[in-house]
């Protein structure tokens, strides 16, 4: 059974930092691309960052140079370091795994990040 569990969300003031984590089980993690998405109330889901099994990263324009994604294949985790947070970063953040060997994607249930003073 595949499980992706996000953690680390919460309330933070503008300009602050937060670190999200995604823990995976039930997949061949080392061969899966991992992705962070977010969805703010009333808005479409937005790609935040992704990281290939080999560690190559890509970021959405709105988070470049502020957010940093990393993964630990041994621990089967992916982290998202979020710096210089803005109110517009407020959203539910979701973790997704894509296993290219079986062409399947799996989603976590999300963690809420609120940036507010």
N, C-alpha and C positions, 0 to 999 in steps of 0.2 A: 504494500500500500504506500503510495507516494504521499509525502507530507512536506509542505513548506510552511514554516512558521516564522513570521516577522516579529521583531521586538525592538524596543528602544524609542518608540514614539512618545509624545507628550507635549507639554506646553513649554514654549521657550520665547524669550523676548527677542524683538528684532535686533539683528546683529550678533545673536548668539549662535551656538553650535549644538549639534545633536548627532549621534551616531546610531544608525539603524543596523540591525543584523537580520539575516535570513538563514535559518537552519534547515537543511534538506535531508530527507531520508527516503529510501525506497527507489532511488534513481542512481544511475551510474554518474555520479556527480562530476567526476573528472572529465567526462566527455560531454557535459551539458553546458550550453550557453546560458548565462544567468542575466536576468534583466530586472531593473527597477522601473516601475511605472508609478504614476500618481494620478489621482482624480480629485479635483476640487469640486465643491458643491456647484451644480449647474453647469459644469464644464466637461469637455471630452477628456477621456483618458490621454495622458501625455507620457511619452517615453522620457525617463530621467537619465538613465545610464545603463549600459550593458557591458558585459565582459565575457570574452570567449574562454574556452577551456585553457587556452594558452596564455591568457592574461591580457589580451588586447582589449582596449576600452574605447567606448564611444559615449558622448554626452549630448543631451539636449541643449539647444542654444541658451535657454534661460538659466541653466545651472552651470555652464562651463566656467571653469576657474574658481568655482565655489564649492562644488560637490566632487567627491572622489570615491570611486568604487574599487573594491578589492575583493579577493576571494582567497580562501584557504582550502585547497582540495583535500588535504588530510583531515581537516575538521569538518568538511562539507558545509562550509559557511560562506556567506557573502556579506560584506559590510558596505554601508554607504555613509561616509563622513560628510556631513553637511555643515558648511561654514557660512558666515555672513548671511544668516537667514533673514528672509524678508516676509512680510505678511502674505504676499502672493505665493509663498511656498506652502502655505496651509493647504493640506490635502490628506487623503488617505493614500498611503504608500504601499504598493503591492510588489511582491517578489514573484518572478516567473522563471521557470526552468524550461529550456527547450532541449529535448533529447533528439538529436538528428538521426540517431540510429533507428529509432522507431517512429520518427516524425510525430512526436507527441509533445504537447506543452502542458505544464502544470502550474497552478496558481496558488498563492497563499491567500489568507483571508484579509490581510492588510493591517496596517498600524497607522493610527491617526497622529499627524503632526500639526500642531497649532502654533502659529507664530503671531504673538500678540503682546502688547504691553498692558 
